[in-house]
């Protein structure tokens, strides 16, 4: 990541809006739903359904938020890249705001409702406070 054009790829949407690839990204809610709370006893695909789909894309680094307020209740601003990992890790970064937030655990299995919702709450509070 020593060259500017490589760093730019982290924040450059890779999918053409309206393309088949972009529509597939939006149709599979797990591509962005990890930024939303889980409901106890409800599968993450069901609890994350948003209508209309959020203004999201994909970069070389992960899910990309294209509009403020597109993920209701998260406080995640446009221009933010986010990714989740195993075991119950979520991070976000926003170049324009100069902010990066990381929530990590050592808890398995993934999608633990309590850990996940704690991570989502942490991100919300962090973006609200420091974003």
C-alpha positions in Angstrom: 0.0 0.0 0.0 2.9 2.3 -0.6 1.5 3.7 -3.8 -1.5 6.1 -3.8 -3.3 4.2 -6.6 -3.2 1.1 -4.4 -4.6 2.9 -1.4 -7.3 4.4 -3.7 -8.5 0.9 -4.5 -9.6 0.5 -0.9 -12.2 3.3 -1.4 -13.1 2.9 -5.1 -16.4 1.1 -5.9 -15.6 -1.8 -8.2 -19.1 -2.7 -9.4 -21.0 -0.8 -12.0 -24.3 0.4 -10.5 -27.2 -1.6 -11.9 -24.9 -4.3 -13.3 -25.6 -8.0 -12.7 -22.7 -8.1 -10.3 -24.0 -5.1 -8.4 -27.5 -6.5 -8.2 -26.1 -9.8 -6.9 -24.2 -7.9 -4.2 -27.4 -6.2 -3.0 -29.5 -9.3 -3.3 -27.2 -11.2 -0.9 -27.9 -9.3 2.3 -24.9 -10.9 4.2 -22.7 -8.6 2.0 -23.7 -5.6 4.0 -26.0 -6.9 6.7 -23.1 -7.6 9.1 -23.3 -3.9 9.9 -26.9 -4.3 11.3 -28.0 -5.9 14.5 -29.1 -9.5 14.7 -32.3 -10.6 16.3 -32.3 -13.5 18.7 -33.6 -16.7 17.0 -33.9 -15.1 13.6 -31.5 -16.0 10.8 -29.3 -13.1 9.7 -30.6 -13.2 6.1 -34.1 -12.6 7.4 -33.3 -10.0 10.0 -31.2 -7.9 7.6 -33.6 -7.6 4.8 -33.9 -3.9 3.7 -36.3 -2.6 1.2 -35.2 -0.8 -0.9 -31.7 -2.2 -0.9 -29.1 0.1 0.6 -26.7 2.2 -1.5 -23.8 -0.1 -1.2 -21.0 -1.3 -3.5 -17.8 -3.3 -3.1 -14.1 -2.2 -3.1 -10.8 -4.1 -2.9 -11.2 -3.9 0.9 -14.9 -4.7 1.5 -18.4 -3.4 1.6 -18.7 0.3 0.7 -21.3 2.7 2.0 -22.3 5.1 -0.8 -24.9 7.3 1.0 -25.4 8.6 4.5 -28.3 6.9 6.2 -28.5 4.0 3.8 -28.0 1.5 6.7 -30.7 2.7 9.2 -29.6 3.2 12.8 -25.9 2.5 12.2 -24.6 6.1 11.9 -22.1 4.8 9.3 -21.3 7.7 6.9 -20.9 7.5 3.2 -17.4 6.7 2.0 -17.0 4.1 4.7 -15.5 0.7 3.9 -16.3 -2.2 6.2 -15.5 -5.9 6.5 -16.2 -8.6 9.0 -14.2 -11.6 9.9 -14.0 -14.7 12.0 -14.3 -14.8 15.1 -16.8 -11.9 15.5 -14.6 -9.1 14.2 -15.9 -6.1 12.4 -13.9 -3.0 11.2 -14.7 0.2 9.3 -12.6 3.0 7.9 -13.4 6.3 6.2 -10.7 8.2 4.5 -12.5 11.6 4.3 -13.2 11.6 8.0 -9.8 10.1 8.9 -11.4 7.4 11.1 -11.1 3.7 11.5 -13.0 1.6 14.0 -12.3 -2.0 15.0 -14.3 -4.4 17.2 -12.7 -7.8 17.8 -13.3 -10.9 19.9 -11.9 -14.4 20.2 -15.4 -15.8 20.3 -16.6 -18.8 18.2 -18.9 -19.5 16.5 -19.4 -16.4 14.3 -22.6 -14.5 14.4 -23.0 -14.8 18.1 -26.0 -12.6 18.6 -24.7 -10.9 21.8 -21.2 -10.3 20.5 -22.4 -9.2 17.1 -24.9 -6.7 18.6 -22.3 -5.4 21.0 -20.0 -4.8 17.9 -22.8 -3.0 16.1 -23.5 -0.9 19.1 -19.8 0.0 19.5 -19.6 1.1 15.8 -22.8 3.2 16.2 -21.5 4.9 19.4 -18.0 5.4 17.9 -19.3 6.9 14.7 -21.7 9.1 16.6 -19.0 10.3 19.0 -15.9 10.5 16.8 -17.3 10.3 13.2 
